[in-house]
């Protein structure tokens, strides 16, 4: 199922009819939103996606899709989608870049959005971001990155991944029993003591730190989520 999910997401990523002027407009407005955001936040990471409502990422496509994925209340007057609904993948990328030393100095938040509005949105953003597009983008930044399907990750393999890479982005269904409840992208970083810290978990993590990557991934929503894939990221040698 993990392979099929990522494959379908890759296909959905081919649907993108944002026009260049719309992407440029979003970038200009998101730049202003970012200036306001950083004034009120001193931490390195973005921890609460709900504070990004004013950001724009993608646009309304078919009414029935938008209604059932992001909700009409999360559509701006111009038809763009409010960031709190679908920016989790972008937030995860940004947090990973910050962790690896490529944050504000190398990757602007609005530029990440721009990149995926050009290529990587799922149904124009109604369903978020493509994991394969995230992997491609991270490699374009010079990071050594690899995608692992959750079904292939046993305890030993999780240990290999956590020892090999420096930061991680994982994708999970919010509920293993109700996959229609959507998905979430979460960045996990290593702290100085060797622990694993999830960011922007949307309240789904009961602990702020885990002793290993496997629990940092599986503990989301009280172990009732369904991990789909994990992307390992590290600075290239």
C-alpha positions as CSV (number, residue, x, y, z in Angstrom):
1,X,0.0,0.0,0.0
2,X,2.9,2.4,0.7
3,X,4.2,2.0,-2.8
4,X,0.8,2.5,-4.3
5,X,0.1,5.6,-2.1
6,X,3.3,7.3,-3.2
7,X,2.8,6.3,-6.8
8,X,-0.7,7.8,-6.8
9,X,0.6,11.0,-5.1
10,X,3.2,11.2,-7.8
11,X,0.4,11.0,-10.5
12,X,-1.7,13.6,-8.7
13,X,1.4,15.8,-8.8
14,X,1.1,16.0,-12.5
15,X,-2.1,18.0,-12.2
16,X,-1.0,21.6,-11.9
17,X,-2.6,24.5,-13.8
18,X,-1.4,27.4,-11.7
19,X,-0.4,30.2,-14.1
20,X,3.0,31.9,-13.8
21,X,1.4,35.2,-12.7
22,X,-0.5,33.4,-9.9
23,X,2.7,31.9,-8.7
24,X,4.5,35.2,-8.8
25,X,1.7,36.9,-7.0
26,X,1.7,34.3,-4.2
27,X,5.4,34.6,-3.8
28,X,5.2,38.4,-3.4
29,X,2.4,38.0,-0.8
30,X,4.0,35.1,1.0
31,X,7.2,37.1,1.3
32,X,5.3,39.8,3.2
33,X,3.6,37.2,5.3
34,X,7.0,35.7,6.2
35,X,8.3,39.0,7.3
36,X,5.4,39.3,9.7
37,X,5.7,35.8,10.9
38,X,9.4,36.0,11.8
39,X,8.8,39.1,13.8
40,X,6.6,37.2,16.2
41,X,8.7,34.0,16.4
42,X,12.1,33.6,17.9
43,X,12.5,29.8,17.5
44,X,14.4,28.2,14.7
45,X,11.7,25.9,13.6
46,X,8.1,26.3,12.5
47,X,6.1,24.4,15.1
48,X,2.5,25.3,14.4
49,X,1.2,25.2,10.9
50,X,-2.1,26.7,12.1
51,X,-0.3,30.1,12.3
52,X,0.2,30.1,8.6
53,X,-3.4,30.8,7.5
54,X,-2.5,34.0,5.6
55,X,0.1,32.2,3.4
56,X,-1.1,31.0,0.0
57,X,-0.3,27.6,-1.5
58,X,-2.1,26.3,-4.6
59,X,-5.6,27.1,-5.5
60,X,-9.2,25.8,-5.4
61,X,-9.7,23.2,-8.2
62,X,-12.9,21.2,-8.3
63,X,-15.4,22.3,-5.6
64,X,-16.1,18.8,-4.4
65,X,-12.4,18.0,-4.0
66,X,-11.6,21.3,-2.2
67,X,-14.6,20.9,0.1
68,X,-13.6,17.4,1.1
69,X,-9.8,18.0,1.5
70,X,-9.2,21.5,2.8
71,X,-12.7,22.9,3.4
72,X,-14.3,25.9,2.0
73,X,-13.4,28.0,5.1
74,X,-9.7,27.6,4.2
75,X,-10.0,29.1,0.8
76,X,-9.0,32.8,0.4
77,X,-11.2,35.2,-1.5
78,X,-9.0,34.9,-4.6
79,X,-9.4,31.1,-4.7
80,X,-5.9,30.3,-3.2
81,X,-5.7,27.8,-0.4
82,X,-4.8,29.0,3.1
83,X,-1.5,27.6,4.3
84,X,-2.8,26.1,7.5
85,X,-4.6,23.5,5.4
86,X,-1.9,22.2,3.2
87,X,1.6,23.6,4.0
88,X,2.8,20.7,6.2
89,X,5.1,19.4,3.5
90,X,6.6,22.8,2.9
91,X,7.0,23.3,6.7
92,X,8.7,19.9,7.0
93,X,11.2,20.9,4.2
94,X,12.0,24.2,5.8
95,X,12.5,22.7,9.2
96,X,14.8,20.0,7.8
97,X,16.8,22.7,6.0
98,X,17.1,24.8,9.1
99,X,18.3,21.7,11.0
100,X,21.0,21.1,8.4
101,X,22.2,24.7,8.3
102,X,20.5,25.8,5.1
103,X,17.6,27.8,6.4
104,X,17.3,31.5,6.0
105,X,20.8,31.8,4.5
106,X,20.0,29.5,1.6
107,X,16.4,28.6,1.3
108,X,13.6,31.2,1.7
109,X,10.2,29.9,2.9
110,X,8.4,31.7,0.0
111,X,10.9,30.2,-2.5
112,X,10.1,26.7,-1.3
113,X,6.4,27.4,-1.9
114,X,7.2,28.8,-5.3
115,X,9.2,25.7,-6.3
116,X,6.3,23.4,-5.5
117,X,3.6,25.6,-7.0
118,X,5.6,25.1,-10.3
119,X,5.9,21.4,-9.8
120,X,4.9,19.2,-6.9
121,X,1.4,20.2,-5.8
122,X,-1.2,17.5,-5.5
123,X,-4.3,18.6,-7.4
124,X,-3.2,22.2,-7.3
125,X,-2.5,21.9,-3.6
126,X,-5.9,20.5,-2.6
127,X,-4.1,17.4,-1.3
128,X,-0.8,19.0,-0.3
129,X,2.6,18.1,-1.7
130,X,4.2,15.1,-3.5
131,X,6.8,13.1,-1.5
132,X,8.7,12.3,-4.7
133,X,8.8,16.0,-5.5
134,X,10.2,16.7,-2.0
135,X,12.9,14.1,-2.5
136,X,13.8,15.7,-5.9
137,X,13.9,19.2,-4.4
138,X,16.1,18.2,-1.5
139,X,18.6,16.6,-3.9
140,X,18.6,19.8,-6.0
141,X,19.7,21.7,-2.9
142,X,22.7,19.4,-2.6
143,X,21.5,17.2,0.2
144,X,22.1,13.4,0.2
145,X,18.5,12.2,0.5
146,X,16.7,8.9,0.1
147,X,13.1,7.8,0.4
148,X,12.2,4.7,2.4
149,X,8.8,3.0,2.2
150,X,7.4,2.4,5.7
151,X,6.5,-1.1,5.0
152,X,10.1,-1.9,4.4
153,X,11.3,-0.4,7.7
154,X,11.6,-3.0,10.4
155,X,13.3,-2.1,13.7
156,X,16.8,-2.8,12.4
157,X,16.2,-0.8,9.2
158,X,14.9,2.2,11.2
159,X,18.1,2.0,13.2
160,X,20.2,2.1,10.1
161,X,18.3,5.1,8.7
162,X,18.6,7.0,12.0
163,X,22.3,6.4,12.1
164,X,22.9,7.3,8.5
165,X,21.0,10.5,8.1
166,X,20.8,13.8,10.1
167,X,17.2,14.8,9.6
168,X,14.0,13.2,8.4
169,X,10.7,13.9,6.8
170,X,8.0,11.3,7.2
171,X,4.5,11.1,5.7
172,X,1.7,9.4,7.5
173,X,-2.1,8.9,7.2
174,X,-3.5,10.6,10.2
175,X,-5.5,7.4,11.0
176,X,-4.7,3.9,10.0
177,X,-8.4,3.0,10.2
178,X,-9.8,6.1,8.4
179,X,-7.4,7.1,5.6
180,X,-10.0,9.5,4.4
181,X,-8.9,11.7,7.4
182,X,-6.0,12.8,5.3
183,X,-2.2,12.8,5.7
184,X,0.5,14.8,7.4
185,X,4.1,15.5,6.7
186,X,6.4,15.9,9.8
187,X,10.1,16.8,10.1
188,X,12.1,15.0,12.8
189,X,15.5,16.3,13.9
190,X,18.2,15.0,16.2
191,X,18.8,17.0,19.4
192,X,22.3,17.4,21.0
193,X,21.7,14.4,23.3
194,X,20.9,12.1,20.4
195,X,17.1,12.2,20.8
196,X,14.6,12.6,18.0
197,X,12.4,15.6,18.0
198,X,9.2,16.0,15.8
199,X,8.2,19.4,14.6
200,X,4.8,20.7,13.6
201,X,3.2,17.5,14.9
202,X,-0.2,19.3,15.2
203,X,-0.7,17.9,18.7
204,X,-0.3,14.3,17.5
205,X,2.8,13.7,19.6
206,X,2.5,13.1,23.3
207,X,6.2,13.6,23.9
208,X,8.5,16.3,22.7
209,X,11.4,13.9,22.3
210,X,11.9,10.2,21.5
211,X,14.8,7.9,22.0
212,X,14.7,6.5,18.4
213,X,13.4,7.4,15.0
214,X,10.9,4.5,14.9
215,X,9.0,5.8,17.9
216,X,9.2,9.4,16.7
217,X,7.4,8.2,13.5
218,X,5.0,5.6,14.9
219,X,3.9,7.6,18.0
220,X,2.1,10.1,15.9
221,X,-1.6,10.2,16.9
222,X,-1.0,7.8,19.8
223,X,0.4,5.1,17.5
224,X,-2.9,5.1,15.5
225,X,-1.6,6.7,12.4
226,X,-0.2,4.8,9.4
227,X,3.3,5.8,8.2
228,X,3.7,5.8,4.5
229,X,7.3,6.8,3.9
230,X,10.4,8.3,5.5
231,X,12.9,10.6,3.7
232,X,16.4,10.6,5.2
233,X,18.4,13.8,4.7
234,X,22.0,14.7,5.3
235,X,24.6,17.2,4.2
236,X,26.6,15.7,1.3
237,X,30.1,14.7,2.1
